Each structure stands twice: as structure tokens, then as C-alpha cells.
Amino acid sequence: MLPATIATSVAPETIAKVGRLFNGSAHDVLSELLQNARRAGATTIAISTSGHVGDRLLHIVDDGSGIADPAAVVTLGRSRWSEETRIREDCAGMGVFSLAGQDVIIRSWSQPERQGWMAHIPAGAWESSRPIAICADPINRGTAITVRMPDAWSEKLGETVKSVARHYPLPVTFEGDAVERLDWLADAVRIEEWNGCRIGILHSDAASDTSITPRLNFHGVTIACRIDHVGEVGRGQVWTARIDIIDCPAIQLVLPARKEVVQNPVLDDLRAAARSAIFRAIADQPSHRLAFTAWSEARALGIELPEAEPYLYGWITPHADMFENYLSGVRVTDQSMVIMPEIDALIAQPAALAIARHSPFDGELVAEEPAFAGYSWYDILARVETIGFDVTQDSRTFAIDVTTGAPADADHGYVDGLELTATLSHAGAYVDVRCDADVAFAADHDMSDRIDDVAIFVRRGAELVAGDVVELARRALFDPDNDSDADSHDTQRSRFFRDATDRVVSILEGNDVAIEVRVRALLTSHPWLVPADRTVTITMTREGLAVAVTERTSGDA
């Protein structure tokens, strides 16, 4: 026999907080009610609305087994599901309480009593123990819930229903139309079964793989969970896993909201299974670019993989401005390639000029990739161990490199001899390599590499003009982070070019030429300032500036 009345039944202190156990959003309410319908054996759920703006009703109707005992609806924490369902689903008797604080009418069929019933729960009844009347209802199947919708629910209700139903296992209609559903693992390149779960492996953009990306699907409820991804060197995509939880009671969700996963040993086992599945998916591919450590991990798990595809990218000379650095995009596969380690732009830029003109290495230079150290094809490659310059000036020779600045008494400018020097290692042997160089830069004896301090050496007879050296200095030295008080990047570049031009010209051509270059740079717009029939004579001294404007004669240049 159905009871005449029911009442909310929880501890008084919990009743006062029941409205805060759930966030009251349409998404969470619909998620909970759809899960209840699924557990009740429903085959379809219909969602619809009625009423008008400011007084709209939301209806959720399912064709499941109904609610046998009306008291179970408002008894927080007491689940009336079968023992099998409680074990498999970790039911907590909290689903309908997602409606706490709302005005709700519940109509349902009670199979034991072979009778339909109806209860109206006013918004204020959820946080009190006042009786809620139960009356007979003609419903003869399933459950129908009507909620007076808060205004916040109405605006995007259609999108909310689509989101809730997207990965739900049962068909859902909204306002009579079927809601599109998508298999949680639709994009998977490999699917494996594991202890009541489906593990799907996906190949996705690295940028889309974040800590808040949903990884688990619990019958339509998607949850963020840390599942390690596996990346490949030099590729913008990562291998990730999604888990579809079908029947795995040991994977538990944090109550009441079910938006987090309980951290337990079974979850750790699931993560390990997902990682192994990722390696098996990679093994299905024709090739890979795994780091050696990841490749070794896969082999330790019994997953045989070939070594990473044996190519490296051609070496691109680094710039001091990090925003100008990039990978060449040119793949080099020749086993005669020579690995160039990361070196400072101060040495790399003039070294690249010497290498381009004199080709001192037998193979093509490639950028190093430390992640490949350990692969047999990588470890046998020749490698540049050290690189620098020998400078001959006034019958003495000194070395400069990344860690060794120019001697304090060295004269900057033209030198009698300049050689690029490098040491290569290959197959356990070391070889010294030399070739002529035209330009070299070095930090001064205090290791300052600012344009005002850096040592600049140019070999006599080199086919270079001051502008070539200035441009090389820009690539080797210009770092916008060193001039952060400028108003723009263009201002920073202009300042650097001004200072670099002064420095290079004064070193190579003397101070008088440097002054001329500076003045000409300041007056580049002079054709627009001087009328065609006038001559402007400017006299500049440290004490002042004199300007004379006269009529132009035929002899004026």
C-alpha cells in the first residue's frame, strides 16, 4: 500500500545544506535524472517544455520500471535500487536531490503496488521535514518529472540537452526531435576491452590535450581525469586515451556531484592499461618518432617497436631573437649527417657564414635531438663537440668561443687571420676541423655581449662591407628582451641598428666615417625638407648647431 504522505529524511544539519550539495544547473539536473532513468531500465527518454517566458515547465519522461516507493525519492542517501545495481553503479540515493530547491511534480509507476502515484514537492520542502502528500495517478509506466524552470535554465536549454545526451547510451528526444548521439570512442584509432571498460586510443593535437579534457565517460557523464599521453618528437600531435566505463564497479566517482574519480589502485591499473594500449596503437603505425625513453618503456611492457624513423632536421642558425628561430622542416636521412648542438647565436651566426663559404664538414649539419640519444642510428652519427674561432692579430693568436671572451688588450676590427675551429666526435674518435672565416664575434673580457661591448673581428681581405657585418650582428646579438623599456619592437630594432652601425663603422672605417653615417641616417628625409631652389648648410659642433639657408646656384650639388 502506498503511503499517504512522505517527508524528506536526513539529518537536520544536512537538510539545511541540501541545496548546496548540487550546483542546481540544468546540466547537472538532467544528467542525474537521465542516469536514474537508465538504471530503471528505460529504453527512451523524452524531454520537453511548456508554459511561457517567466513560467516555463521542464518535463522529463522515461519508460523505465518506475519508482516503487515514493519515500525513496526524498530520502537523501538511501538507495532503493537492487543489490546488483548498487554494486555495479555505486548508487548513493542522491539523484533526485539534484532538484533540491526547485518546485517539482513527480509522477511514477510503482510495480510492487501495481499503481501510479504523484507527489508535488514545493521548492521550500527540500530543506524541511514537512509532509508531502502522495496521491494516486493514472500513469501506468515509467516516471514523469516536471520542474518549474529557473530563468537561467531557459536560455540555453537546447544546447544543454544536446550536451547531456551526446554520449548517453539511450535515445533522447527534445521537443519531439531525436537528439544526436555520438559514440564516446568514435574517433579512436584503436579500442581495447579492459575489466568492463573500453579503452579508446586517439591521435589528437597537443594543444587540445589539457588537464580539464574529459577522459572518462560514465554512461553519458563525462569526467576529466589524468590519463598520461604519449608524444612523438617533432610532431604536433599526441597519443591519448579515452575510457568508456561500461561495467566496472571498482572505478568510482566522487559523490555527490560525480565530477571527479576516486583515486584508488584500480584507477592506477586503468591508467597503466591505457598507456600500454597507446603503445600498441603506435605499434600499428608504419613508423614512429618516440623518444628513446618511451620506446624503451614500450619494450619493457613487451610491446615490440622499431626504432624511431631515422631522420633529423637540417640545422638552422639560431638568432639571438628567439622569435626568429624555427625548425628547418628539411628532413635529412643521410647517415653522413653531422649533429650540431645548441650554440649561442653570438658564435653560431659568424660560424654559419664560414661553413656556408668553405664547407668544412663532410656531411650536412642537422639539429641535435637529445630525445633520440640511445637509438643505434642516432648514436653513430658524427657530432660537433666544440666550435669557436682562432684570431691572429699582431703576430699572436688567441681563441674565442661561447665561454672564452676576447682578451682585454685585443684590438677590435680587422685582423690578419681568422679561422673557424671545431672538434668532431665519431665512432669514439675525435677530429679537429678548420677553415677560413671572415667575421667573428666574442664577448669582451668581462663576458658582456651587448653591442657596445662585444668584440668584432673581420679578416683583412674579406669580401664584406660594414652593412654585412651590421646585419650579421643583428642576427647574433639583437634580443628584444634586453631593451624592454622601448615602446615597440620596431623601436628596439631601430635602436639596435643605430648602435650597431655606429660601432661597426667606427671599428672598420674610423670615427669620422661613423659620424658621417650617423648624420646621414638622421637626415634621410632631407629631400622633403629642402625646396628645389634652396641650399641648406649645417654646421655641427659639440657646442651647438648652425643652419644656413641660401639660394641654390648651378654649382650646388
MOVENHU-V636923 format. One record per backbone hydrogen bond with DSSP energy under -1.0 kcal/mol. CO is the residue of the C=O (numbers start at 0). NH is the residue of the N-H. If there is no record, write none. Layout:
co=CO nh=NH
co=CO nh=NH
This chain:
co=3 nh=133
co=5 nh=131
co=10 nh=14
co=11 nh=15
co=13 nh=16
co=14 nh=17
co=16 nh=19
co=17 nh=20
co=24 nh=28
co=25 nh=29
co=26 nh=30
co=27 nh=31
co=28 nh=32
co=29 nh=33
co=30 nh=34
co=31 nh=35
co=32 nh=36
co=33 nh=37
co=34 nh=38
co=35 nh=39
co=36 nh=41
co=37 nh=40
co=39 nh=64
co=43 nh=62
co=44 nh=172
co=45 nh=60
co=46 nh=174
co=47 nh=58
co=49 nh=56
co=51 nh=54
co=54 nh=51
co=55 nh=148
co=56 nh=49
co=57 nh=146
co=58 nh=47
co=59 nh=144
co=60 nh=45
co=63 nh=141
co=68 nh=71
co=69 nh=72
co=73 nh=8
co=74 nh=77
co=81 nh=85
co=82 nh=86
co=83 nh=87
co=84 nh=88
co=85 nh=89
co=92 nh=76
co=94 nh=97
co=95 nh=98
co=96 nh=99
co=98 nh=101
co=102 nh=147
co=103 nh=120
co=104 nh=145
co=105 nh=118
co=106 nh=143
co=107 nh=116
co=109 nh=113
co=109 nh=114
co=114 nh=109
co=115 nh=136
co=116 nh=107
co=117 nh=134
co=118 nh=105
co=120 nh=103
co=121 nh=124
co=124 nh=127
co=131 nh=5
co=134 nh=117
co=141 nh=108
co=142 nh=61
co=143 nh=106
co=144 nh=59
co=145 nh=104
co=146 nh=57
co=149 nh=152
co=153 nh=156
co=155 nh=159
co=156 nh=160
co=157 nh=161
co=158 nh=162
co=159 nh=163
co=160 nh=164
co=161 nh=165
co=164 nh=167
co=165 nh=181
co=170 nh=44
co=171 nh=178
co=172 nh=46
co=173 nh=176
co=176 nh=173
co=182 nh=185
co=184 nh=187
co=189 nh=200
co=191 nh=198
co=193 nh=196
co=195 nh=245
co=195 nh=246
co=196 nh=193
co=197 nh=243
co=198 nh=191
co=199 nh=241
co=200 nh=188
co=201 nh=239
co=203 nh=237
co=205 nh=208
co=207 nh=209
co=209 nh=212
co=214 nh=242
co=215 nh=222
co=216 nh=244
co=217 nh=220
co=220 nh=217
co=222 nh=214
co=222 nh=215
co=229 nh=238
co=231 nh=234
co=235 nh=205
co=237 nh=203
co=238 nh=229
co=239 nh=201
co=241 nh=199
co=242 nh=216
co=243 nh=197
co=247 nh=250
co=251 nh=261
co=253 nh=257
co=259 nh=253
co=263 nh=267
co=264 nh=268
co=265 nh=269
co=266 nh=270
co=267 nh=271
co=268 nh=272
co=269 nh=273
co=270 nh=274
co=271 nh=275
co=272 nh=276
co=273 nh=277
co=274 nh=278
co=275 nh=279
co=276 nh=280
co=277 nh=281
co=278 nh=282
co=281 nh=284
co=287 nh=308
co=288 nh=232
co=290 nh=294
co=291 nh=295
co=292 nh=296
co=293 nh=297
co=294 nh=298
co=295 nh=299
co=296 nh=300
co=297 nh=302
co=298 nh=301
co=308 nh=310
co=311 nh=331
co=312 nh=366
co=320 nh=323
co=321 nh=324
co=329 nh=313
co=331 nh=311
co=333 nh=336
co=337 nh=365
co=338 nh=383
co=339 nh=367
co=343 nh=346
co=343 nh=347
co=344 nh=348
co=346 nh=350
co=347 nh=351
co=348 nh=352
co=349 nh=353
co=350 nh=354
co=351 nh=355
co=352 nh=356
co=353 nh=357
co=354 nh=358
co=363 nh=337
co=364 nh=314
co=365 nh=339
co=368 nh=371
co=369 nh=372
co=370 nh=291
co=371 nh=374
co=374 nh=378
co=375 nh=379
co=377 nh=380
co=381 nh=338
co=382 nh=424
co=385 nh=422
co=387 nh=420
co=388 nh=399
co=389 nh=418
co=390 nh=397
co=391 nh=415
co=391 nh=416
co=392 nh=395
co=395 nh=392
co=397 nh=390
co=399 nh=388
co=403 nh=400
co=406 nh=409
co=412 nh=457
co=414 nh=459
co=416 nh=391
co=417 nh=436
co=418 nh=389
co=419 nh=434
co=420 nh=387
co=421 nh=432
co=422 nh=384
co=422 nh=385
co=423 nh=430
co=424 nh=382
co=425 nh=428
co=428 nh=425
co=430 nh=423
co=432 nh=421
co=434 nh=419
co=437 nh=458
co=439 nh=456
co=441 nh=454
co=442 nh=405
co=443 nh=446
co=447 nh=443
co=449 nh=452
co=449 nh=453
co=454 nh=441
co=455 nh=412
co=456 nh=439
co=457 nh=414
co=458 nh=461
co=461 nh=463
co=464 nh=468
co=465 nh=469
co=466 nh=470
co=467 nh=471
co=468 nh=472
co=469 nh=473
co=470 nh=474
co=471 nh=475
co=472 nh=476
co=473 nh=477
co=474 nh=319
co=478 nh=481
co=479 nh=482
co=482 nh=485
co=487 nh=491
co=488 nh=492
co=489 nh=493
co=490 nh=494
co=491 nh=495
co=492 nh=496
co=493 nh=497
co=494 nh=498
co=495 nh=499
co=496 nh=500
co=497 nh=501
co=498 nh=502
co=499 nh=503
co=500 nh=504
co=501 nh=505
co=502 nh=506
co=503 nh=507
co=504 nh=508
co=509 nh=513
co=510 nh=514
co=511 nh=515
co=512 nh=516
co=513 nh=517
co=514 nh=518
co=515 nh=519
co=516 nh=520
co=517 nh=521
co=518 nh=522
co=522 nh=525
co=524 nh=527
co=525 nh=528
co=525 nh=529
co=530 nh=533
co=532 nh=551
co=534 nh=549
co=536 nh=547
co=538 nh=545
co=543 nh=540
co=545 nh=538
co=547 nh=536
co=549 nh=534
co=552 nh=555
